[in-house]
Amino acid sequence: MIGIDFGTTNSSVALAENGNVRMMQFPSAKGLTPSSRSLLYLQRRMNVAGKPVSAWTGAEAIEHYLATDSFDDDFQGRLVQSLKSYLAVRDIISTEVFGRSYRFEDLVARLLTGLRQRAGEFFGAEITQALVGRPVMFVGAESEEDNDFAVERLRRSFIQAGFTHVEFAMEPVAAAFAYDGATEQDELLLIGDFGGGTTDFSLLRVNSSRRGADRLQVLGNTGEGIAGDAFDARIVRRLISPALGSESMARSMGKVLPALPAWIYANLERWHTLSFLQTRAVMHMLHTTEKRALDPEKIAALAAVVEHDLGYRLHQAVQRVKIDLSKYEQSEFILDTDVLHLRAPVARSEFEQWIAPELIRMETSLDELLRKVGVQAAQVDRVFLTGGTSLVPAVRRVFTQRFGEDRVHSGEAFTSVAYGLALMAEGLRDRKYSAAPPAQAHA
């Protein structure tokens, strides 16, 4: 049984044997990497009878997406991203791709099929069983019923992808298993798991004298449907959208009014919703507005982003800015393509102001966990942070200000959950652990 961290942005796979964990390595343009982008690219050849659809996942999906020209009459493509963010959304049942309706579970299953097949090749055995990570609260979930709905959807997708046995474990608890070997004493352990779509907290008691199921006792969990994607959206809204006309005006009926409706830019903020703008009606709106706009060059830039399907490149540039601001006080957004060139400087202090509402929600969720389990910050012995967003200095300060720098530790940002899931999966195989979710405290 393997451990799979199926993430909103990245996914990782691991296998434990005799307590030794092997992280699956994925090919990428920069060599092998222990995580893969959670995306699917569908493409069909237009001049072939029947127009068969081909599918790629991960790095191959990105490669084929970038290699396909938006105006190539021979091919038509669709990039599908952040599927995990929609698992709890009951209204999303299916979507149309190339005139054909695909059930939501069909798309997730195609992505998971790619993971399963690559895992089989890497580990040298057919993969049919998995322990899968799940957040405390899925994005969009408002109740335990919504969470159960999301888990069942995900289970069906795994079965459709060729898995015969699937169990689920809380992602922050899996991260605790990854950390567990670092302590040889009894302690209260707080886990913060920051993904692309969710932020989860778990408080556990470590019993150093025990082994197996009794070593880690989960006291409580809380979760919020916000994380790295929300930070990216703030960068787009405050730094990029103004350069694409979000604050521009246009002449209409003898008046000067906002050039475009706000929903256009709301779709721009999430890389997986930019494709919703790729319709004839929207393109007609953009080209018509460009003629009336007081800043026509900005509307033309937005039209180029949509028409040439630059969403992935735009959000990759946003990711680079976020990573830079985790290391330096200043950075610059740069989008350099054949049809569009954008540059904009940004300071870490500005970024931290933009994400202040999200930070408050994270703090509230953390405080709610401590309150519900009846633990004071001073009683927590160690804090373990994982996930890409945990690298953002303002996020880390949430913890160092409460618990002190010496108690806050970090693991492998993108692989700790998969590592812990693999250890738990080995325990499940030997029946040393239980993957049943503990009682939770929701913020």
C-alpha positions in Angstrom: 0.0 0.0 0.0 1.4 3.4 -1.0 0.8 6.8 0.5 -0.6 9.5 -1.9 -0.8 13.2 -1.1 -3.2 14.3 -3.8 -2.8 18.0 -3.6 -4.6 21.0 -5.1 -1.3 22.2 -6.8 1.2 19.3 -6.3 0.9 15.6 -5.6 3.5 13.2 -4.0 3.7 9.4 -3.7 5.7 7.3 -1.2 6.2 3.7 -0.2 7.4 2.5 3.1 9.2 -0.9 3.6 10.5 -1.9 7.1 10.2 1.7 8.2 12.3 3.0 5.2 10.4 5.5 3.0 11.0 5.8 -0.7 9.7 9.0 -2.3 8.6 8.5 -5.9 10.5 10.7 -8.3 8.8 12.4 -11.2 10.6 13.6 -14.4 10.5 17.3 -15.0 12.3 19.9 -17.2 14.8 20.4 -14.3 15.4 16.7 -13.7 13.8 14.4 -11.2 11.5 15.9 -8.5 9.6 14.3 -5.6 6.4 16.0 -6.4 4.3 16.5 -9.6 1.8 19.2 -10.6 -1.8 18.1 -10.1 -3.0 18.9 -13.6 -4.4 17.3 -16.6 -4.1 18.3 -20.3 -6.6 17.1 -22.8 -5.9 17.5 -26.5 -7.6 16.5 -29.8 -6.3 16.6 -33.3 -8.8 18.4 -35.5 -8.1 16.9 -38.9 -8.3 13.2 -37.8 -11.6 11.3 -38.2 -13.4 11.0 -35.0 -11.1 13.5 -33.3 -9.7 11.2 -30.6 -8.8 12.8 -27.3 -5.3 12.4 -25.8 -4.6 13.0 -22.1 -1.4 13.8 -20.2 -0.7 14.5 -16.5 2.0 16.3 -14.5 5.1 17.5 -16.3 4.0 15.9 -19.6 0.7 17.9 -19.4 2.7 21.1 -19.0 5.0 20.2 -21.8 2.2 19.5 -24.3 0.2 22.5 -23.1 3.1 24.9 -23.7 4.0 23.3 -27.0 0.5 23.8 -28.5 -0.1 27.2 -30.1 -3.5 28.7 -29.2 -4.1 29.4 -32.9 -2.9 26.0 -34.2 -5.8 24.8 -36.3 -4.5 21.2 -36.1 -4.9 20.8 -32.4 -7.3 21.9 -29.7 -6.4 21.7 -26.0 -7.8 22.1 -22.5 -5.7 22.4 -19.3 -7.6 21.2 -16.2 -6.2 22.3 -12.8 -6.9 22.5 -9.1 -9.5 19.7 -9.3 -9.2 19.0 -5.6 -10.7 22.5 -4.9 -14.1 21.3 -6.4 -14.5 18.0 -4.6 -17.0 19.4 -2.0 -18.9 21.5 -4.5 -22.1 19.6 -5.2 -23.2 21.8 -8.1 -20.2 20.8 -10.2 -21.2 17.5 -11.6 -19.7 17.6 -15.1 -18.0 19.9 -17.6 -17.9 20.1 -21.3 -14.6 19.6 -23.1 -14.6 19.7 -26.9 -18.3 19.4 -27.0 -18.4 16.2 -24.9 -19.6 16.1 -21.3 -17.1 14.7 -18.8 -18.2 13.8 -15.3 -16.1 15.5 -12.6 -15.0 12.1 -11.3 -13.9 11.1 -14.9 -11.4 14.0 -14.9 -10.0 13.3 -11.4 -9.7 9.6 -12.4 -7.7 10.4 -15.5 -5.3 12.4 -13.3 -5.1 9.6 -10.7 -4.6 7.0 -13.5 -1.4 8.8 -14.5 -0.2 8.8 -10.9 -0.9 5.1 -10.4 0.8 4.0 -13.7 3.9 6.1 -12.9 4.0 4.7 -9.4 3.9 1.2 -10.8 6.8 1.9 -13.1 8.8 3.6 -10.4 8.3 1.0 -7.6 8.4 -2.0 -10.0 5.0 -3.5 -9.0 1.4 -3.0 -9.9 -0.2 -0.4 -7.6 -3.8 -1.1 -6.5 -3.9 0.0 -2.8 -3.4 3.4 -1.4 -3.7 5.5 1.8 -4.8 8.9 0.6 -4.4 12.2 2.5 -7.5 14.5 3.0 -7.8 17.9 4.5 -9.7 18.6 7.7 -12.0 20.8 5.8 -12.2 20.6 2.0 -12.3 23.8 0.0 -16.0 24.9 -0.1 -17.1 22.5 2.6 -19.4 24.0 5.2 -20.3 20.8 7.1 -19.1 17.2 7.8 -21.7 16.1 5.2 -19.8 18.2 2.6 -16.6 16.6 3.7 -18.1 13.2 3.4 -19.4 14.0 0.0 -15.9 15.1 -1.1 -14.2 12.0 0.3 -16.7 9.7 -1.4 -16.2 11.5 -4.7 -12.5 11.1 -4.4 -12.9 7.4 -3.5 -14.9 6.7 -6.6 -12.3 8.5 -8.7 -9.5 6.3 -7.2 -11.5 3.1 -7.9 -12.2 4.3 -11.5 -8.4 4.9 -11.8 -7.7 1.2 -11.1 -7.2 1.2 -7.3 -9.0 -1.7 -5.6 -8.6 -0.6 -2.0 -8.5 3.0 -0.8 -8.4 4.4 2.8 -8.1 8.0 3.9 -6.2 9.8 6.7 -6.0 13.4 7.8 -3.2 15.2 6.1 -1.9 17.0 9.2 -1.9 13.7 11.1 0.2 12.2 8.2 2.6 15.1 8.6 2.9 14.2 12.3 4.0 10.7 11.4 6.7 12.2 9.2 7.9 14.3 12.2 7.4 11.6 14.8 10.9 10.2 14.6 12.4 13.5 15.6 11.3 13.2 19.2 12.2 10.8 22.0 10.1 12.4 24.8 6.5 12.9 25.7 5.2 16.2 24.2 2.3 18.1 22.8 2.8 18.5 19.1 1.0 21.0 16.9 1.0 20.4 13.1 0.3 23.1 10.6 -0.3 21.8 7.0 -0.5 24.5 4.3 -1.5 23.3 0.9 -2.6 25.0 -2.3 -6.3 25.1 -1.3 -6.5 24.3 2.5 -4.9 25.1 5.8 -5.2 22.4 8.5 -4.1 22.3 12.1 -3.9 19.2 14.4 -2.8 18.9 18.0 -1.4 15.6 19.1 0.0 14.0 22.2 3.2 12.0 21.6 3.7 9.1 23.9 7.4 8.3 23.5 7.3 5.1 25.5 4.7 3.6 23.2 4.7 2.3 19.7 2.1 1.7 17.0 -1.4 3.1 17.3 -0.8 4.4 20.9 2.2 6.6 20.1 0.3 9.5 18.6 -3.0 10.5 20.2 -5.0 13.1 18.1 -6.6 15.7 20.4 -8.3 17.8 17.8 -8.3 19.3 14.3 -9.4 22.5 12.6 -9.3 23.5 9.0 -9.8 26.5 6.6 -10.4 26.4 2.9 -7.6 29.0 2.3 -3.9 28.7 1.6 -1.4 29.3 -1.2 -4.0 29.8 -4.0 -5.6 32.6 -2.0 -2.2 34.3 -1.6 -1.7 34.0 -5.4 -5.1 35.6 -6.0 -4.1 38.6 -3.8 -1.0 39.2 -5.9 -3.1 39.0 -9.1 -5.7 41.4 -7.8 -3.4 44.0 -6.4 -0.4 43.8 -8.7 -1.4 42.4 -12.0 -5.1 43.1 -12.7 -4.6 46.9 -12.6 -2.1 46.5 -15.5 -4.8 44.5 -17.3 -7.5 47.2 -16.9 -9.2 46.3 -13.6 -9.2 50.0 -12.6 -9.6 51.4 -16.1 -12.6 53.4 -17.4 -14.4 53.5 -20.7 -16.8 55.8 -22.5 -20.3 54.5 -22.8 -23.6 56.3 -23.6 -22.0 59.6 -23.0 -20.7 58.6 -19.6 -17.3 57.3 -18.3 -17.8 54.0 -16.5 -15.7 51.1 -15.4 -14.4 49.4 -18.5 -15.1 45.8 -17.6 -17.2 44.0 -15.0 -15.5 42.7 -11.8 -16.2 39.1 -12.6 -13.8 39.1 -15.5 -10.9 39.8 -13.0 -12.3 37.4 -10.4 -11.8 34.6 -13.0 -8.3 35.9 -13.7 -7.3 35.5 -10.0 -7.6 31.7 -10.0 -5.5 29.9 -12.6 -8.2 27.1 -12.9 -11.0 29.6 -13.7 -9.2 31.6 -16.4 -10.4 29.1 -19.0 -14.0 30.3 -18.2 -13.1 33.5 -20.1 -12.2 31.7 -23.3 -15.6 32.2 -25.0 -16.6 34.1 -28.1 -18.8 36.4 -26.0 -16.0 37.4 -23.6 -13.5 37.9 -26.5 -16.1 40.1 -28.3 -16.6 42.1 -25.1 -12.8 42.7 -24.7 -12.3 43.8 -28.3 -15.3 46.1 -28.2 -14.2 47.6 -24.8 -10.7 48.2 -26.1 -12.1 50.7 -28.6 -13.9 52.7 -26.0 -11.4 52.4 -23.1 -9.3 55.3 -21.8 -6.4 52.9 -21.4 -6.9 50.7 -24.5 -3.4 49.1 -24.1 -4.4 47.6 -20.8 -7.6 46.0 -22.2 -5.6 44.7 -25.2 -3.1 43.1 -22.7 -6.0 41.3 -20.9 -7.3 40.2 -24.3 -3.9 38.7 -25.1 -3.8 36.8 -21.8 -7.2 35.2 -22.5 -6.9 34.8 -26.3 -3.4 33.2 -26.1 -4.2 31.1 -23.0 -1.5 32.7 -20.9 -3.0 31.8 -17.6 -0.5 29.1 -16.7 2.4 31.3 -17.6 0.9 34.2 -15.6 0.4 32.2 -12.5 3.9 30.6 -12.8 5.2 34.2 -12.7 3.1 34.8 -9.6 4.5 31.8 -7.9 8.0 33.0 -8.6 7.2 36.4 -7.0 5.8 34.6 -3.9 8.8 32.4 -3.6 11.1 35.5 -4.0 9.3 37.4 -1.3 9.8 34.5 1.1 13.5 35.0 0.7 13.9 38.7 -0.1 12.3 42.1 0.8 11.8 43.0 -2.9 10.8 41.2 -6.1 9.5 41.9 -9.5 6.7 40.3 -11.4 7.8 39.4 -15.0 5.6 37.9 -17.7 7.6 37.8 -20.9 5.9 36.1 -23.9 5.8 36.6 -27.7 2.6 38.5 -27.4 2.8 40.2 -24.0 5.4 41.7 -21.7 4.5 42.8 -18.2 6.7 43.9 -15.4 5.8 45.2 -11.9 7.9 45.7 -8.8 6.6 44.5 -5.4 7.8 44.7 -1.8 7.3 42.0 0.9 5.6 44.6 3.1 3.0 45.2 0.4 2.4 41.5 -0.1 1.9 41.0 3.7 -0.7 43.8 3.7 -2.6 42.1 0.9 -2.8 38.7 2.6 -3.7 40.1 6.0 -7.3 38.9 5.8 -6.1 35.3 5.1 -3.6 35.5 7.9 -6.4 36.5 10.3 -8.5 33.5 9.3 -5.5 31.2 9.8 -4.9 32.7 13.3 -8.6 32.3 14.2 -8.6 28.7 13.1 -5.4 28.0 15.2 -6.8 29.8 18.3 -10.1 27.9 17.9 -8.2 24.6 18.0 -6.3 25.5 21.2 -9.5 26.8 22.8 -11.6 23.7 22.0 -9.0 21.2 23.3 -8.3 23.4 26.3 -4.6 23.9 25.7 -2.6 27.1 26.2 0.1 28.1 23.7 2.7 27.8 26.5 1.8 24.1 26.9 2.6 23.2 23.3 6.1 21.7 23.2 6.8 21.7 19.5 5.2 23.1 16.3 5.8 21.3 12.9 4.9 23.2 9.7 4.7 21.7 6.3 3.4 22.8 2.8 4.6 25.5 0.5 2.7 28.3 2.2 4.5 27.6 5.4 7.6 29.2 3.8 5.9 32.6 3.7 7.6 34.7 6.5 4.2 36.2 7.6 2.7 32.8 8.0 5.7 31.6 10.1 5.4 34.6 12.3 1.9 33.6 13.3 3.5 30.7 15.1 6.8 32.2 16.3 4.9 35.0 18.0 2.7 32.5 19.8 5.1 29.7 20.5 8.6 31.2 20.2 11.2 30.6 17.5 12.8 27.6 19.2 9.6 25.6 19.2 8.7 26.1 15.5 10.2 23.5 13.1 9.7 22.9 9.4 9.7 19.7 7.3 10.0 19.0 3.6 7.5 21.6 2.3 6.0 19.4 -0.4 6.6 15.8 0.6 6.1 15.5 4.4 2.4 14.4 4.1 3.2 11.7 1.5 6.1 10.5 3.7 3.9 10.2 6.7 1.1 8.5 4.7 3.6 5.9 3.5 4.5 5.1 7.1 0.9 4.9 8.1 0.1 2.7 5.1 2.8 0.3 6.2 1.2 0.2 9.7 -2.2 -0.4 8.1 -0.8 -3.3 6.2 0.6 -4.7 9.5 -2.6 -3.5 11.4 -0.5 -1.4 13.8 -2.4 1.8 13.0 -5.9 3.0 12.3 -6.7 5.5 9.5 -10.1 6.3 10.9 -10.4 10.1 11.3 -10.5 11.4 14.9 -13.1 13.7 16.4 -12.6 17.2 15.0 -13.0 20.7 16.1 -13.9 23.0 13.2 -13.3 26.7 13.2 
